[in-house]
């Protein structure tokens, strides 16, 4: 039986394109959304209408609370001002697979994009938490694959949904799995 996807299980990671560093998550992410659009143009001919497709437009909207210090926030903010490209991964923590060769090592389903931050807005209200919102525009076409996450991130991201069946043992959260 299918389960409802949980938005909290999808986390965004970023890196300055071409930089030899680990991708890092923007802390305190509250929401992101992906939107795709493609124009279709119709041309009337003597044989009837024919249509052609325009370029795919792929945008990711990002929302987060601002942290007091977050290098990823600073890099993303600088990327729009200095006009440099960034890499982005949407990691699905619920799509976790253990490596058969290296037990205890996991990969996660992900979508990978290269592109630009085209909008970046910070708010600093007197009574509420400061927020940031932005838009990432993908160049070319996003790719799907699997990624490894730093062990420290796996620990801080918490656990994912588990089924009630015996073959889905919770081994990633508060408890320790029972000894066999």
Backbone bond lengths (Angstrom), bond angles and torsions (degrees), N, CA, C in turn:
res aa  C-N    CA-C-N  psi(-1)  N-CA   C-N-CA  omega(-1)  CA-C   N-CA-C  phi
1 X - - - 1.441 - - 1.530 108.60 -
2 X 1.287 116.27 140.84 1.457 121.88 -179.20 1.530 110.62 -78.34
3 X 1.319 115.19 146.02 1.460 121.50 175.72 1.524 109.06 -107.99
4 X 1.301 116.24 154.12 1.465 121.07 176.12 1.524 108.41 -72.29
5 X 1.322 116.17 132.66 1.458 121.15 177.66 1.522 109.63 -66.67
6 X 1.303 116.34 146.50 1.464 122.59 178.30 1.525 108.85 -110.27
7 X 1.329 115.96 124.34 1.457 120.65 -179.77 1.513 113.16 -61.03
8 X 1.322 117.02 -28.78 1.459 120.86 -179.18 1.530 111.43 -66.58
9 X 1.327 117.94 -18.40 1.453 121.67 179.78 1.520 113.25 -81.99
10 X 1.320 118.33 -7.55 1.465 121.63 -179.95 1.524 108.82 -108.16
11 X 1.328 115.21 119.17 1.460 122.49 -173.03 1.525 108.86 -124.95
12 X 1.333 116.55 140.21 1.465 121.74 179.63 1.530 111.40 -95.52
13 X 1.314 114.62 136.22 1.464 123.02 173.95 1.524 107.76 -120.50
14 X 1.331 116.34 151.25 1.462 121.58 -177.06 1.532 110.35 -138.98
15 X 1.333 114.80 158.17 1.457 121.78 172.58 1.524 107.67 -158.98
16 X 1.313 116.53 143.77 1.457 121.32 173.70 1.526 107.45 -63.89
17 X 1.343 116.74 128.51 1.460 121.28 -176.83 1.523 109.95 -59.02
18 X 1.328 115.98 130.45 1.456 121.45 178.13 1.512 114.39 88.69
19 X 1.325 118.41 -5.39 1.459 121.46 -179.13 1.525 109.75 -85.52
20 X 1.325 116.65 133.77 1.463 121.57 179.79 1.529 108.95 -86.75
21 X 1.324 115.44 75.99 1.464 121.70 179.84 1.523 107.95 -148.38
22 X 1.333 115.70 160.48 1.464 118.62 175.63 1.518 109.46 -68.40
23 X 1.328 116.05 144.99 1.454 119.66 170.95 1.523 108.17 -64.23
24 X 1.314 116.72 149.43 1.466 120.89 -177.77 1.519 109.44 -131.96
25 X 1.327 115.28 147.32 1.463 118.57 179.63 1.515 110.22 -84.30
26 X 1.300 115.12 146.10 1.454 122.16 169.89 1.519 105.25 -73.60
27 X 1.333 117.81 121.56 1.458 119.74 -175.20 1.525 111.46 -73.31
28 X 1.298 115.75 155.50 1.470 125.30 177.66 1.524 113.26 58.22
29 X 1.339 117.03 38.49 1.459 120.65 176.11 1.525 108.63 -62.58
30 X 1.322 116.09 134.19 1.463 120.04 178.37 1.516 112.04 -108.59
31 X 1.328 116.96 -30.03 1.459 119.74 -176.86 1.519 109.40 -167.69
32 X 1.315 115.01 149.14 1.465 120.16 165.92 1.523 107.33 -148.09
33 X 1.316 114.64 153.98 1.457 119.96 178.60 1.520 108.61 -139.54
34 X 1.327 114.09 149.01 1.459 120.38 178.29 1.518 107.88 -113.83
35 X 1.317 116.34 138.50 1.461 119.33 176.15 1.525 108.95 -136.00
36 X 1.315 114.10 138.28 1.448 122.07 178.41 1.518 108.01 -119.76
37 X 1.314 116.59 141.52 1.458 120.02 173.56 1.528 108.33 -147.00
38 X 1.325 113.90 150.80 1.466 120.49 178.81 1.521 106.66 -149.82
39 X 1.313 117.04 124.42 1.459 121.00 176.37 1.516 109.96 -74.75
40 X 1.314 115.64 143.81 1.464 122.16 173.61 1.513 106.75 -121.52
41 X 1.299 115.72 125.62 1.455 120.78 179.97 1.517 109.49 -111.42
42 X 1.305 114.98 136.88 1.457 121.06 -179.56 1.525 108.67 -110.46
43 X 1.326 114.93 135.86 1.461 121.17 176.49 1.520 107.90 -119.00
44 X 1.316 115.32 128.10 1.462 120.06 178.84 1.518 108.23 -82.12
45 X 1.333 115.10 127.51 1.466 120.72 175.64 1.531 108.08 -120.91
46 X 1.300 116.77 172.12 1.459 120.52 178.59 1.526 111.61 -68.35
47 X 1.320 116.48 -17.22 1.458 121.42 178.44 1.525 112.46 -97.08
48 X 1.301 117.24 -1.40 1.460 121.34 -176.65 1.519 110.36 122.69
49 X 1.301 115.96 175.30 1.463 120.67 -178.14 1.520 111.16 -77.48
50 X 1.315 115.07 142.40 1.460 121.88 171.49 1.518 107.26 -125.24
51 X 1.314 115.75 145.14 1.461 117.47 -179.22 1.510 110.51 -122.49
52 X 1.289 114.60 151.49 1.460 122.46 176.79 1.508 108.74 -129.80
53 X 1.304 115.76 158.08 1.460 118.39 -178.06 1.513 110.82 -105.22
54 X 1.307 114.10 147.90 1.450 121.70 175.32 1.517 109.92 -89.14
55 X 1.290 115.57 -174.43 1.462 121.30 -179.76 1.527 110.52 -70.61
56 X 1.330 115.91 147.17 1.455 121.82 176.02 1.519 109.29 -74.58
57 X 1.318 116.62 132.34 1.454 122.08 173.75 1.519 107.19 -109.48
58 X 1.330 116.96 123.63 1.455 124.49 -174.89 1.529 107.87 -126.11
59 X 1.328 116.10 111.53 1.461 121.49 -178.86 1.519 110.34 -122.31
60 X 1.332 115.55 145.01 1.457 121.64 174.21 1.527 107.05 -122.86
61 X 1.338 115.52 121.87 1.467 121.23 176.08 1.520 108.09 -93.37
62 X 1.318 115.98 137.67 1.465 122.65 -173.28 1.518 109.27 -124.00
63 X 1.340 116.83 136.60 1.467 121.98 173.27 1.520 108.49 -134.73
64 X 1.330 116.18 140.23 1.463 120.75 178.77 1.521 109.15 -156.59
65 X 1.311 114.88 159.43 1.458 120.07 168.12 1.526 106.61 -82.26
66 X 1.325 116.93 147.61 1.457 119.62 179.78 1.521 109.97 -80.77
67 X 1.321 115.71 135.99 1.459 121.78 173.55 1.522 108.40 -92.04
68 X 1.329 116.26 157.69 1.465 118.94 177.19 1.521 110.28 -62.62
69 X 1.316 117.09 -41.29 1.462 121.30 174.09 1.522 107.75 -138.29
70 X 1.303 117.06 130.27 1.466 123.11 177.01 1.526 107.77 -156.67
71 X 1.327 117.43 107.21 1.467 120.20 -179.52 1.530 113.18 -58.93
72 X 1.334 117.53 -31.22 1.464 119.82 179.57 1.523 110.29 -68.49
73 X 1.324 117.61 -41.79 1.469 122.01 175.47 1.534 109.36 -56.64
74 X 1.318 117.03 -47.17 1.468 121.72 -178.59 1.527 110.69 -63.11
75 X 1.346 116.93 -43.95 1.464 120.70 -179.90 1.526 110.64 -62.54
76 X 1.338 117.86 -43.75 1.461 120.59 -179.81 1.524 111.21 -65.81
77 X 1.315 116.42 -41.02 1.468 120.72 177.26 1.527 110.58 -62.28
78 X 1.318 116.31 -44.74 1.469 120.85 179.06 1.525 111.54 -65.58
79 X 1.347 117.08 -31.25 1.465 119.66 -175.38 1.525 112.18 -63.98
80 X 1.317 118.53 -34.39 1.467 119.42 178.71 1.522 110.38 -77.61
81 X 1.327 117.13 -36.93 1.471 120.30 -179.40 1.526 110.51 -69.76
82 X 1.343 116.32 -44.37 1.465 120.84 -177.22 1.531 113.02 -91.79
83 X 1.334 117.13 -2.72 1.467 124.08 174.79 1.527 112.91 58.06
84 X 1.324 116.45 52.72 1.456 118.79 173.52 1.527 110.13 -116.62
85 X 1.352 117.15 152.32 1.467 121.13 -177.44 1.521 112.11 -78.51
86 X 1.330 115.08 156.05 1.459 121.90 177.20 1.531 109.65 -130.88
87 X 1.315 114.43 161.02 1.456 121.91 173.23 1.526 107.45 -102.18
88 X 1.315 116.15 148.18 1.459 120.62 177.82 1.517 109.44 -138.66
89 X 1.328 115.98 137.72 1.455 122.97 173.96 1.521 108.32 -121.23
90 X 1.325 117.03 132.94 1.457 121.43 167.80 1.531 104.83 -102.12
91 X 1.333 116.34 110.08 1.460 122.49 -175.92 1.522 108.83 -99.02
92 X 1.325 116.33 129.52 1.464 122.63 178.95 1.526 108.41 -99.20
93 X 1.331 116.27 101.00 1.463 121.24 -177.13 1.523 112.78 -65.69
94 X 1.321 117.84 -21.44 1.461 121.25 178.57 1.534 111.31 -77.97
95 X 1.325 117.92 -17.32 1.469 122.72 179.28 1.526 107.96 -97.85
96 X 1.328 115.55 71.78 1.462 123.44 -173.41 1.528 108.95 -107.61
97 X 1.348 116.67 127.40 1.452 121.42 -179.39 1.523 108.66 -129.24
98 X 1.333 114.94 130.47 1.465 119.94 178.59 1.530 109.57 -81.77
99 X 1.327 115.61 137.37 1.456 122.24 178.28 1.531 108.61 -71.15
100 X 1.340 116.98 125.66 1.462 121.00 -178.42 1.524 111.80 -68.93
101 X 1.325 117.74 -31.48 1.464 122.09 -178.63 1.522 110.82 -78.19
102 X 1.343 117.34 -37.67 1.469 122.86 -178.89 1.524 109.93 -120.64
103 X 1.340 118.24 82.05 1.469 120.04 -179.98 1.532 110.87 -55.13
104 X 1.335 115.22 141.71 1.464 120.80 -177.57 1.518 112.82 91.13
105 X 1.341 116.63 -6.40 1.459 121.95 176.80 1.529 107.17 -105.73
106 X 1.325 116.29 133.55 1.460 120.65 -174.43 1.521 111.06 -124.36
107 X 1.332 115.11 151.85 1.456 121.15 168.14 1.521 107.23 -121.33
108 X 1.320 115.51 160.09 1.459 122.32 -177.14 1.524 109.41 -128.42
109 X 1.323 116.35 145.41 1.454 120.83 175.07 1.516 109.87 -64.34
110 X 1.325 116.60 143.39 1.460 119.67 -177.09 1.523 111.56 -154.01
111 X 1.326 114.28 157.83 1.457 122.27 167.85 1.520 106.87 -114.85
112 X 1.328 116.04 137.17 1.459 122.25 -176.98 1.521 109.27 -117.08
113 X 1.329 115.08 137.05 1.459 121.00 179.22 1.527 110.18 -137.90
114 X 1.323 115.49 151.07 1.458 123.12 167.51 1.517 106.73 -119.73
115 X 1.321 116.85 141.83 1.456 118.88 179.77 1.511 111.93 174.43
116 X 1.329 114.03 -152.48 1.467 121.26 -173.39 1.521 111.09 -132.30
117 X 1.313 115.06 146.46 1.460 120.68 167.83 1.527 105.16 -79.84
118 X 1.337 117.15 121.04 1.466 120.85 -177.49 1.521 112.64 -107.03
119 X 1.323 117.08 -14.69 1.466 122.12 175.75 1.520 107.54 -143.08
120 X 1.332 116.20 142.34 1.464 120.94 178.91 1.522 107.19 -153.22
121 X 1.312 116.78 115.79 1.461 120.92 -177.04 1.522 109.90 -131.83
122 X 1.323 115.69 130.38 1.456 120.70 175.11 1.520 108.91 -113.36
123 X 1.322 115.25 142.59 1.462 120.62 176.12 1.523 108.09 -121.31
124 X 1.318 116.05 144.73 1.456 122.01 -179.08 1.521 110.03 -134.75
125 X 1.344 117.25 73.18 1.456 120.15 -178.25 1.532 111.72 -71.82
126 X 1.325 115.90 159.41 1.459 121.50 -178.88 1.529 112.20 -70.69
127 X 1.332 117.61 -35.00 1.456 119.49 -172.95 1.522 114.48 -110.02
128 X 1.298 119.13 -23.14 1.460 121.07 -177.64 1.519 110.37 -104.53
129 X 1.337 114.91 173.48 1.460 120.39 178.39 1.526 110.55 -71.04
130 X 1.332 117.40 141.40 1.462 120.05 175.49 1.518 110.06 -65.88
131 X 1.332 115.31 140.61 1.461 120.98 -177.47 1.517 110.66 -125.11
132 X 1.327 114.40 163.97 1.451 121.43 174.08 1.526 107.16 -134.58
133 X 1.312 115.78 143.25 1.463 120.54 172.96 1.520 107.63 -138.71
134 X 1.319 115.06 148.45 1.454 119.03 -178.63 1.510 110.99 -157.08
135 X 1.324 114.22 171.62 1.458 121.42 178.26 1.516 108.71 -129.33
136 X 1.322 115.24 130.89 1.455 123.52 176.27 1.525 107.24 -108.43
137 X 1.325 117.89 126.44 1.465 122.07 178.50 1.527 108.13 -108.90
138 X 1.330 115.17 124.26 1.460 122.39 -176.71 1.519 110.87 -79.51
139 X 1.325 115.27 134.64 1.462 121.29 170.52 1.526 107.43 -91.20
140 X 1.296 117.60 137.24 1.460 124.00 -179.31 1.528 110.00 62.44
141 X 1.332 118.56 -134.82 1.457 121.96 -172.82 1.527 110.55 -123.83
142 X 1.323 116.60 136.90 1.461 120.66 178.11 1.524 109.98 -63.69
143 X 1.320 115.71 154.11 1.456 122.57 179.93 1.526 109.63 -117.37
144 X 1.326 116.99 149.85 1.464 121.50 177.32 1.515 109.11 -112.22
145 X 1.330 115.67 144.63 1.458 120.30 178.35 1.514 110.58 -175.08
146 X 1.331 115.74 -154.52 1.458 121.94 -178.98 1.520 108.12 -127.44
147 X 1.333 116.40 146.60 1.462 121.83 179.44 1.520 110.20 -130.49
148 X 1.323 114.76 157.82 1.454 122.39 171.40 1.519 106.92 -102.74
149 X 1.315 116.97 145.86 1.465 120.96 178.69 1.523 109.55 -113.16
150 X 1.331 116.80 149.07 1.468 118.98 173.84 1.532 109.76 -58.92
151 X 1.328 116.57 140.42 1.464 121.77 -177.50 1.529 111.56 -55.00
152 X 1.327 117.97 -39.45 1.468 120.71 -179.71 1.522 111.07 -61.80
153 X 1.335 117.73 -36.10 1.460 120.54 178.82 1.516 111.28 -68.94
154 X 1.323 116.66 -40.55 1.461 119.88 -179.86 1.529 109.88 -59.57
155 X 1.324 116.55 -40.75 1.466 120.72 179.67 1.525 112.09 -66.31
156 X 1.321 118.24 -39.15 1.466 120.38 -176.63 1.518 113.09 -82.03
157 X 1.339 117.64 -21.02 1.458 119.58 -178.24 1.523 112.54 -77.78
158 X 1.314 118.01 -12.99 1.457 120.36 175.45 1.512 112.31 84.09
159 X 1.308 114.29 -167.42 1.449 119.87 -175.56 1.524 111.06 -98.09
160 X 1.330 115.11 164.13 1.457 121.60 179.50 1.521 108.68 -112.14
161 X 1.314 116.65 170.25 1.457 123.06 -178.22 1.530 110.84 -61.73
162 X 1.312 116.56 137.79 1.465 122.38 174.71 1.515 109.31 -124.71
163 X 1.325 115.21 151.54 1.453 122.26 178.79 1.530 109.41 -82.29
164 X 1.317 116.82 166.97 1.466 121.48 179.12 1.526 111.53 -83.56
165 X 1.306 118.60 -6.86 1.457 122.07 -178.02 1.524 111.21 -75.86
166 X 1.331 115.77 152.04 1.463 121.84 -175.65 1.522 113.37 -63.58
167 X 1.331 118.92 -24.04 1.460 119.96 -178.14 1.527 113.42 -83.97
168 X 1.315 118.22 4.40 1.471 122.14 177.42 1.526 108.92 -121.58
169 X 1.323 115.63 71.95 1.465 122.10 -176.61 1.525 109.77 -76.89
170 X 1.318 117.06 131.52 1.470 122.00 177.69 1.515 108.64 -74.43
171 X 1.328 115.77 106.57 1.464 121.00 -179.17 1.521 111.86 -124.47
172 X 1.332 116.51 20.37 1.457 119.39 -173.57 1.529 112.50 -131.19
173 X 1.306 118.91 19.32 1.459 118.64 -175.07 1.508 112.68 -138.56
174 X 1.315 116.08 -130.18 1.458 122.01 -174.41 1.511 113.94 -69.06
175 X 1.322 116.16 -41.30 1.453 119.62 -171.81 1.516 113.38 -91.60
176 X 1.311 113.96 167.02 1.451 121.68 173.39 1.510 107.18 -105.57
177 X 1.349 118.67 131.56 1.456 119.29 -178.47 1.534 110.46 -61.38
178 X 1.331 117.17 145.29 1.462 119.29 179.72 1.518 110.73 -65.36
179 X 1.329 115.48 149.35 1.465 121.17 178.19 1.522 108.46 -70.60
180 X 1.310 116.79 142.33 1.473 121.40 -179.86 1.506 111.65 -78.64
